[in-house]
Each structure stands twice: as C-alpha cells, then as structure tokens.
Amino acid sequence: MSDAALDFLRNRRSVPAAQLQAPGPTPNELREIVATAIRVPDHGKLTPWRLIAFCGDAGARYGEALADLHVRVDPGVPEKKLAKDRERFAHSPTVLAVIARIDEHHPKIPAQEQLLSAGCLGFNLLLAAQAAGFGAQWLTGWSCYDRDAAKLLGLTDNERAIAYIHIGSRGAEPPERSRPDVDQVLSAWQG
C-alpha cells in the first residue's frame, strides 16, 4: 500500500462550506475532478447518477429560488431560515448536486445498489477535490428531500438530490473531530 495514499485518507477532513472561498476549480480542473470521481462501483453499468454544477453566481441564484420556494410552502418561515437558504450555496465557488437516478423496477439491480453507487460518487467527489488541493464538504438539507425543490433542478420522478458537494479554496485549516475507535465499529463474525 502507498504510504502517501494512506496518509491522505488518514488526514482527510471536510472544510466547512462557509470557510470555502475563491478560487474554485477551473472548468478543466472540475472536469478532471469529475472524471476521477465517476470511477465508482456501478452494478450493471447503469450510471444511476448525474451531476448538476453551480458555478459563479449560480449558487446564489439557486439559494434565492429555494428561499422563494420555502416562503410558498411555509409563509410563516422565520427570516433566519430564509437567510440560511439564500446563503447555503453562495459561499462555495463550486457546488455539485449529486443526483441519484433510481430505476425502482430494474429486473436485476436493486434500488439500494443504485443509490449506494450515487453515494459513492458523492464521497469520491470529496476525495478527488481534496486530492486536487481544494477544500470540500458534503451537505444535504431540506432541499434534498423536497419534490418542489427537485423541480427547481429539473429532476424527473425517478431522480432525487442526495448531496451537495461544496468545493473551493481552503480558508482556515479545517477542524479535526473525534473519530470512533476501531474496536467500536469492527467485530468478527462468530458464526
């Protein structure tokens, strides 16, 4: 095993999206990050995912659209929540929405395997962005679970946003957090 690769994984930390700043990846760097990240497990070669990029002011415009939607759904929503909606996508120079495209009735590939493939893509995007020298964070939020928000993204009935991967230059060094002890999460089957 490569010590450099293992050290990279041992030291991987998400950078809070609010700390990400310009510059983000150039169009060519973003294509390279995506080309690297799409190398995920994909039973049946279905490609049960796709990406939507928010670059430049697109994140701020999407946040404004989410705030407008939030007011339509809940006219009494506090202004503080609307401000969070507006700002959520404005901090990072680049945000990638990971869209799962699930065929619930596929004759061979269970929906769970398709969803897991999309989840692997989300994590690979974090790894690829960080390996390219950028900071990144995986976020979700209410818009991942709302069908009206899905319509804002132009999603079809079999699609759903599962993650927003925020990418940009690091501001401050990201904080370390406590990790579980290996003995707490690893056990041997005793049959």
C-alpha positions as CSV (number, residue, x, y, z in Angstrom):
1,M,0.0,0.0,0.0
2,S,1.1,3.5,-0.8
3,D,2.0,5.5,2.4
4,A,1.1,8.7,0.6
5,A,-2.4,7.4,-0.3
6,L,-3.0,6.1,3.2
7,D,-1.7,9.3,4.8
8,F,-4.1,11.3,2.5
9,L,-7.1,9.2,3.7
10,R,-6.0,9.2,7.3
11,N,-5.9,13.0,7.3
12,R,-8.9,13.7,5.2
13,R,-11.2,16.3,6.7
14,S,-14.1,18.2,5.3
15,V,-13.8,22.0,5.1
16,P,-17.0,23.7,6.3
17,A,-18.7,25.3,3.2
18,A,-18.8,28.7,4.9
19,Q,-15.0,28.7,5.0
20,L,-14.5,27.8,1.3
21,Q,-13.5,30.7,-0.9
22,A,-12.5,31.6,-4.4
23,P,-10.8,30.4,-6.4
24,G,-12.7,27.2,-7.1
25,P,-11.7,24.7,-9.7
26,T,-11.3,25.9,-13.2
27,P,-13.6,24.3,-15.8
28,N,-10.7,21.9,-16.7
29,E,-9.9,21.1,-13.1
30,L,-13.6,20.4,-12.4
31,R,-13.8,18.1,-15.4
32,E,-10.7,16.2,-14.0
33,I,-12.3,16.0,-10.6
34,V,-15.5,14.6,-12.1
35,A,-13.6,12.2,-14.4
36,T,-11.8,10.9,-11.4
37,A,-14.8,10.7,-9.1
38,I,-17.1,8.7,-11.5
39,R,-14.9,5.6,-11.1
40,V,-17.3,4.1,-8.6
41,P,-18.9,0.7,-8.1
42,D,-21.8,0.5,-10.5
43,H,-23.5,-2.9,-10.7
44,G,-24.9,-3.4,-14.2
45,K,-23.2,-0.3,-15.5
46,L,-26.4,1.7,-15.1
47,T,-24.8,5.1,-14.3
48,P,-27.6,5.7,-11.7
49,W,-26.5,9.2,-11.1
50,R,-25.6,12.5,-12.7
51,L,-24.3,15.9,-11.5
52,I,-25.6,19.5,-11.7
53,A,-22.9,22.2,-11.3
54,F,-23.5,25.5,-9.7
55,C,-20.6,27.8,-10.6
56,G,-20.1,31.5,-10.2
57,D,-23.3,33.2,-9.1
58,A,-25.5,30.2,-9.9
59,G,-25.3,29.0,-6.3
60,A,-26.6,32.3,-5.0
61,R,-29.4,32.3,-7.6
62,Y,-30.4,28.7,-6.6
63,G,-30.4,29.7,-2.9
64,E,-32.7,32.6,-3.7
65,A,-35.0,30.2,-5.6
66,L,-35.0,27.9,-2.6
67,A,-35.9,30.8,-0.2
68,D,-38.8,31.7,-2.5
69,L,-40.0,28.1,-2.5
70,H,-39.7,27.9,1.2
71,V,-41.9,31.0,1.6
72,R,-44.6,29.5,-0.7
73,V,-44.6,26.2,1.2
74,D,-44.4,27.9,4.7
75,P,-45.5,31.5,4.6
76,G,-44.5,31.9,8.3
77,V,-41.0,30.7,7.9
78,P,-38.6,32.8,10.0
79,E,-36.3,35.2,8.2
80,K,-33.3,33.5,9.7
81,K,-34.1,30.3,7.9
82,L,-34.6,32.1,4.6
83,A,-31.3,33.8,5.1
84,K,-29.7,30.3,5.5
85,D,-31.5,29.2,2.3
86,R,-30.1,32.1,0.4
87,E,-26.5,31.8,1.7
88,R,-26.2,28.0,1.7
89,F,-25.0,27.8,-1.9
90,A,-23.3,31.2,-2.1
91,H,-20.2,30.6,0.0
92,S,-18.5,28.0,-2.2
93,P,-17.2,28.9,-5.7
94,T,-18.5,25.5,-7.0
95,V,-21.3,23.2,-5.8
96,L,-22.1,19.9,-7.4
97,A,-25.5,18.5,-6.8
98,V,-25.3,14.7,-6.8
99,I,-28.5,13.3,-8.4
100,A,-29.4,9.7,-7.9
101,R,-31.4,8.2,-10.9
102,I,-33.1,5.1,-9.5
103,D,-34.9,2.5,-11.5
104,E,-37.1,1.0,-8.8
105,H,-38.2,-1.7,-11.1
106,H,-34.9,-2.8,-12.6
107,P,-35.2,-6.6,-13.1
108,K,-31.7,-7.3,-11.8
109,I,-30.1,-4.3,-9.9
110,P,-31.8,-3.5,-6.6
111,A,-32.6,0.2,-6.0
112,Q,-30.4,0.2,-2.9
113,E,-27.3,-0.7,-5.0
114,Q,-28.1,2.1,-7.4
115,L,-28.4,4.6,-4.5
116,L,-25.2,3.4,-3.0
117,S,-23.4,3.9,-6.3
118,A,-24.6,7.5,-6.2
119,G,-23.4,7.8,-2.6
120,C,-20.0,6.5,-3.6
121,L,-19.9,9.2,-6.3
122,G,-20.5,11.9,-3.6
123,F,-17.7,10.6,-1.5
124,N,-15.4,10.2,-4.5
125,L,-16.1,13.8,-5.4
126,L,-14.9,14.9,-1.9
127,L,-11.8,12.8,-2.2
128,A,-11.0,14.0,-5.8
129,A,-11.5,17.6,-4.9
130,Q,-9.3,17.3,-1.8
131,A,-6.6,15.4,-3.7
132,A,-6.6,18.2,-6.3
133,G,-5.8,20.6,-3.4
134,F,-9.2,22.1,-2.8
135,G,-11.4,22.0,0.3
136,A,-14.7,20.3,0.1
137,Q,-17.8,19.4,2.1
138,W,-20.8,17.2,1.6
139,L,-24.0,18.8,2.7
140,T,-27.7,17.9,2.3
141,G,-30.5,20.0,3.8
142,W,-34.3,20.1,3.3
143,S,-34.0,20.7,-0.5
144,C,-32.6,17.1,-0.9
145,Y,-35.9,15.7,0.3
146,D,-38.4,18.1,-1.2
147,R,-40.1,17.3,-4.6
148,D,-40.7,21.0,-5.3
149,A,-37.0,21.7,-4.8
150,A,-36.4,18.7,-7.2
151,K,-38.4,20.5,-9.8
152,L,-36.2,23.6,-9.5
153,L,-33.3,21.3,-10.5
154,G,-35.4,19.8,-13.4
155,L,-35.4,16.3,-11.9
156,T,-37.6,13.6,-13.1
157,D,-39.8,11.4,-10.9
158,N,-37.1,8.8,-10.6
159,E,-34.4,11.3,-9.6
160,R,-33.5,12.9,-6.3
161,A,-30.7,15.0,-5.0
162,I,-28.7,13.1,-2.4
163,A,-25.9,15.5,-1.7
164,Y,-24.4,18.9,-2.5
165,I,-20.6,18.8,-2.7
166,H,-19.2,22.2,-2.0
167,I,-15.7,22.9,-3.4
168,G,-13.4,25.8,-3.1
169,S,-10.1,27.0,-1.8
170,R,-9.5,26.5,1.9
171,G,-9.8,29.4,4.3
172,A,-8.6,28.3,7.7
173,E,-7.4,24.8,8.4
174,P,-10.4,22.6,8.9
175,P,-11.0,21.4,12.4
176,E,-10.4,17.8,13.4
177,R,-13.2,16.0,15.0
178,S,-13.3,12.9,17.2
179,R,-13.4,9.6,15.3
180,P,-14.8,6.3,16.6
181,D,-12.3,3.8,18.0
182,V,-11.8,0.9,15.5
183,D,-12.8,-1.6,18.2
184,Q,-16.2,0.2,18.5
185,V,-17.0,-0.4,14.8
186,L,-15.2,-3.6,13.9
187,S,-16.2,-7.0,15.0
188,A,-15.6,-10.5,13.8
189,W,-18.5,-12.8,12.9
190,Q,-18.6,-15.6,15.4
191,G,-21.0,-17.8,13.3
